[in-house]
Amino acid sequence: MRFTRYGVYFTPRPGAFSDAGASWLGWDLAAGRSVGMPDDTVTARPRKYGFHGTIKPPFRLADNTTVKDLKAALEELSQRLAPVALEGLTLSRIGSFVALTPVGDVRDLAELAGHAVRDLDVFRAPPTEGELARRRQSNLTPLQDENLRTWGYPYVMGAFKFHMTLSGPLPQDLVGKVMADANAHFGDLPPRPFVIDSLTLVGEGDGEMFHEIHRYTLTGK
């Protein structure tokens, strides 16, 4: 399959938690297929990305770089990065979105994500003027705008907040119901402790859906 963009995600390893996230959103990243019976009014927007937490946001490959070299670089990075353990995940509201967010000290996780953003940046093509303009419609802070210019995305480095998105933007009167539905759907499946012990290379394929390309186990100390 040919991909138009690539990204580095955290994705749960195969199992009940991963399956629950896929069926909630309606898309299985690893299998590359639609699953479950999702509520389009809630999950249509995040569905194409699959159940994940973003580590390095999606990007187009830079000129004079190859997917083979990107894979090699991510393999090397994964051998340097150690797994990160947090207390767990909790259901949260982020603005008008619903997401799973980490519980506990997130500094090691932010450092891991920073390495991925910085160390793989040679593979990222710069954003177009149209992409910059679209991002700036979100009333970015000075830090976020600097990140956009430097790293191609506003919510990295000092503005990074790990989350596993479960909805698109919701009207105020629907947030409570979606949170209750998500709580019932996931139950006690979100792991405690929550361990990030791998990174997943993903690609945006036909129909703008993202697919798992390869999982890299973190083996650093």
C-alpha positions in Angstrom: 0.0 0.0 0.0 1.2 3.5 -0.8 1.0 6.1 2.0 0.7 9.9 1.7 1.7 10.6 5.3 3.5 8.9 8.1 3.3 9.2 11.9 4.6 7.6 15.1 1.9 6.5 17.5 1.6 4.7 20.7 -0.9 1.9 20.0 -1.9 -0.8 22.5 -0.7 -4.2 21.9 -3.3 -6.7 20.6 -5.8 -7.6 23.3 -9.0 -6.6 24.9 -8.1 -2.9 25.4 -7.0 -2.5 21.8 -10.1 -4.3 20.5 -12.3 -2.0 22.7 -10.7 1.1 21.3 -11.0 -0.1 17.7 -14.7 -1.1 18.1 -15.5 2.3 19.7 -13.9 4.3 16.9 -14.9 1.9 14.1 -11.4 1.3 12.7 -8.8 -1.3 13.4 -5.4 0.2 12.7 -3.5 -3.1 12.8 -6.0 -5.1 10.6 -6.7 -2.1 8.4 -10.5 -2.7 8.4 -13.7 -1.3 9.8 -15.0 -2.9 13.0 -17.9 -2.6 15.4 -21.0 -0.4 15.1 -19.7 3.1 16.1 -21.8 6.2 16.6 -20.9 8.4 13.6 -22.0 11.6 15.5 -19.3 10.9 18.1 -16.5 9.1 16.3 -16.5 10.0 12.6 -13.8 12.6 13.0 -11.1 10.6 14.9 -12.0 7.3 13.2 -9.4 7.5 10.4 -6.5 7.8 12.9 -7.5 4.7 14.8 -7.1 4.1 18.6 -3.8 5.7 19.5 -1.8 8.4 21.3 0.2 10.6 19.0 4.0 10.7 19.6 5.2 12.3 16.4 2.3 13.8 14.4 1.6 12.8 10.8 3.9 14.2 8.2 4.7 13.9 4.5 8.2 12.5 3.7 10.8 15.1 3.0 12.5 15.1 -0.4 15.6 12.9 -0.6 14.3 10.6 2.2 12.8 7.2 2.0 10.4 5.0 4.0 13.3 2.5 4.3 15.4 5.1 6.0 12.6 6.2 8.2 12.1 2.7 9.4 15.8 2.3 10.1 15.8 5.5 12.1 12.8 4.5 14.2 14.4 1.1 14.8 17.5 2.9 16.1 15.6 5.3 18.2 13.6 2.5 19.8 16.8 0.9 20.8 17.8 4.0 22.7 14.4 4.9 24.3 13.3 3.1 27.5 9.7 2.1 28.2 7.7 4.6 30.2 5.3 3.6 33.0 2.5 5.7 34.3 -0.1 5.0 37.0 -2.9 4.5 34.5 -5.4 6.1 32.1 -8.6 8.1 33.0 -11.5 9.3 30.9 -11.3 13.0 30.5 -12.9 16.0 28.7 -10.4 18.1 26.7 -12.3 21.1 25.6 -15.2 19.7 23.6 -13.5 16.3 23.0 -13.5 13.1 25.1 -10.3 11.2 25.5 -8.3 8.8 27.7 -5.5 10.7 29.4 -2.6 9.5 31.6 -2.6 9.5 35.4 0.7 10.3 37.2 3.9 12.0 36.4 4.1 12.5 32.6 7.6 14.0 32.3 9.3 10.8 31.1 6.5 10.4 28.5 7.0 14.0 27.3 10.7 13.4 27.0 10.1 10.3 24.9 7.8 12.2 22.6 10.3 15.0 22.3 13.0 12.6 21.2 10.7 11.2 18.5 9.7 14.7 17.3 13.2 16.0 17.2 15.3 12.9 16.2 13.0 12.0 13.2 12.4 15.5 12.0 14.8 15.1 9.1 12.1 12.9 7.5 9.3 15.6 7.7 8.5 17.8 4.7 7.7 21.4 5.8 4.0 22.3 6.0 2.5 24.2 3.1 1.2 27.7 3.4 -2.3 26.3 3.4 -1.6 23.9 6.2 0.0 26.7 8.3 -3.0 28.9 7.7 -5.4 26.2 8.7 -3.6 25.4 11.9 -3.5 29.1 12.8 -7.3 29.3 12.7 -7.2 27.6 16.1 -5.9 30.8 17.8 -2.6 29.3 18.7 -0.5 30.5 21.7 2.9 31.9 20.9 4.5 28.6 22.0 2.2 26.6 19.8 2.9 28.9 16.8 6.6 28.5 17.4 6.2 24.7 17.4 4.2 24.9 14.2 7.0 26.8 12.5 9.8 24.7 14.0 8.2 21.2 14.1 5.2 21.4 11.7 2.6 20.9 14.5 1.5 23.1 17.4 1.0 20.6 20.1 4.5 19.1 20.6 7.4 19.7 22.9 6.3 22.1 25.7 2.7 22.0 24.4 2.6 18.2 24.3 -0.3 16.5 26.2 -0.7 12.8 25.6 -4.2 11.6 24.9 -6.1 8.8 23.2 -9.0 10.6 21.4 -12.4 9.0 21.6 -14.6 11.7 20.0 -14.8 14.6 17.7 -15.9 18.0 19.0 -19.2 17.5 20.9 -22.0 19.8 21.8 -22.2 20.7 25.5 -25.3 18.7 26.1 -23.8 15.5 24.6 -20.5 15.4 26.5 -21.9 13.7 29.7 -23.7 11.0 27.7 -20.6 10.2 25.7 -18.4 10.0 28.8 -20.9 7.7 30.4 -21.1 5.5 27.3 -17.3 5.4 27.0 -17.0 4.5 30.7 -19.4 1.6 30.2 -17.7 0.5 26.9 -14.1 0.4 28.3 -14.9 -0.6 31.9 -11.8 -1.6 33.7 -9.8 -2.4 30.5 -7.6 0.7 30.5 -4.4 -0.7 32.0 -3.0 0.1 35.5 -0.1 0.7 35.3 -0.1 2.1 31.8 3.1 1.2 30.1 4.4 2.5 26.8 6.8 -0.1 25.7 6.6 0.3 22.0 6.1 2.8 19.2 4.1 2.2 16.1 4.9 3.5 12.6 1.6 4.3 10.8 0.7 5.5 7.3 -2.2 7.3 5.8 -3.5 5.2 3.0 -6.5 5.1 0.6 -9.5 6.9 1.9 -7.3 8.8 4.4 -7.4 5.9 6.8 -4.3 5.2 8.9 -2.7 1.7 9.0 -0.2 0.1 11.2 3.1 -0.4 9.3 5.4 -1.8 12.0 5.6 -1.9 15.8 9.0 -1.1 17.4 9.7 -2.4 21.0 11.5 0.1 23.2 14.6 -1.6 24.5 16.7 1.3 25.9 17.7 1.6 29.6 
